[in-house]
Amino acid sequence: MAGTLAPRPSLVALDTNVLLDLADENEQTRDALDLIRSRGSFQLVVTPTVVQELAFGYDNWKEPKRLLAEVALTSLLRWGISPINLVAVGHGICECVADEIRRRGYLPEEERNDSLILAEAALAECVLLVSWDEHLLSAPSESVAMLLAEKDLSRVIVVAPSKINSLFQVRFRRK
């Protein structure tokens, strides 16, 4: 009889601002991520655009934000956060979906990176995208979910760290 494989953990994507908060030792953000980790089979990840934003910040931002970007970049693995990559065609899919998110007005045109992060999280089949970004948090979730379904991508729930506890009480109860 063949052995059974352990179930694949559900992926939780983190936005750039969440990583900067971790680097700044923000207690609310740290507690939210600790709660996610304690609730079973979840893996914290960052998408390619988040890594690019941090690298850009390291090269271009002024102190103290530049230092936070450096700490975040160099601490990802120690914090138990895995960078994910997409195959070349995945980057193209994400660009098309991100463009459509902005074209439909779900995010402002100037929020290109936010739309890419959302599309990358959906392509990677993340169940959550944790962010403090008001543009992402206020995007019409049902309309975005329908667009992602049209493109055969997974629904992603965008949630602020301050709302993790209540979300887990409703959607991700321990079994």
Secondary structure, 3 states (H helix, E strand, C coil): CCCCCCCCCEEEEECHHHHHHHHCCCHHHHHHHHHHHHCCCEEEEECHHHHHHHHHHHHHCCCCHHHHHHHHHHHCCCCCEEECCCCHHHHHHHHHHHHHHHHCCCCCCCCHHHHHHHHHHHHCCEEEEECCCHHHHHCCHHHHHHHHHHCCCCCCEEECHHHHHHHHHHCCCCC
